[in-house]
Amino acid sequence: MTLLEDKRALRSVMLAWRAALPEAERRTAAEGLLARFRHERLVETPAVVSGFWPIGEEIDIRPLLMELSGQGCQLALPVVQGKGQRLLFRAWRPGDPLEAGVFGTLHPSAKREAIEPEVLLVPLLACDEEGWRLGYGGGFYDRTLAALRAKSTVTAIGVGFDAQLVAEVPHGPQDQRLDWLLTDRRACAFV
């Protein structure tokens, strides 16, 4: 199989697994994610941190975003600018209204300032023990991380359910590794 076929196959398996996860387990995982974050202290605060508004069956990181805001972090949410482009990040505070974006995303209004994060909380479908991440296939985070890392040091923290840590994620030369994985049961750094 080709790299794209390998990714497509793993993506299909992980989407099906996540869709079958009961709501009670989702809530428990969101609570576990926040508890693990509090225990591990992965972000030196205050910092500029981009999160994401969960879509579909993604783990709910909104409690974590509230925690970061309470610790004095400047938050941002990503905006998809178009196919083949990197993400733009707009400032966001809890309670700010959100607008509909592409792929079912929600993002801050265009009136909010664009900012560059120091820490990115990155959604994922799968991650392996070397920090390779599988996303939805658009390459938005890979392009964004490459551009940000070319200018300064940023920390990419993959965020998901613990079962999304798999033995191997197929990856190619355009893929960017994560620095950390944060789940409801663990936090692990990739060297």
Residue, then its C-alpha position, 0 to 999 in steps of 0.5 A: m500500500t502507498l503512504l496515502e492508503d496506509k493513512r486512509a486505512l488507519r484514519s478509517v479505523m480510528l474514526a470508527w473507534r471514536a464514533a463508537l465511544p459512549e458519551a459517559e466515557r467521553r465525559t470521563a475522558a475530558e475530566g481525565l484530560l484536565a486532571r492529567f494536565r494539572h498534574e503534568r504542567l505541560v505549559e509554562t504560564p502565561a503563554v500564548v496557547s492555541g486550542f481548538w473547538p472540538i468537532g464531531e467526536e473529538i475529546d472535549i478540551r473546553p475545560l482545559l481551555m478554561e483552565l489555561s485562561g484562568q492561569g493567564c494564558q492568551l488563547a487563540l483558536p485556528v481558522v482554516q484559510g483555504k486548501g493548501q494554506r497554513l492555519l491562522f490563529r485568532a485571539w479568543r476568550p471564554g465567552d467570545p462568540l464563534e463563527a462557523g468555519v469549514f469542515g464543521t469548525l468554529h472560530p473567532s470573528a475576523k474582528r479578533e486579532a491574529i496572533e501566533p501561538e507559542v503552544l499549540l493544542v493539536p487534535l488528532l486521530a492517532c499518535d505513535e510513540e515517536g510523536w507522529r500524528l495522524g489528522y484528518g488529511g488536509g495537512f493544515y497542522d503540518r504546514t502550520l507547524a513547519a512555518l512556525r518552527a521556521k521562525s521560532t520555538v513552538t511546542a505542539i501538544g497532541v490531545g486525544f483519548d488514550a486509546q488513540l496512542v497506536a503502535e505506528v502512524p504512517h508518515g512522510p517528509q511533509d509530516q511534523r512530529l508532536d512534542w508531547l501527547l496529552t491524553d486522559r491517562r498520560a502525558c508523554a514527551f517525544v525526543 
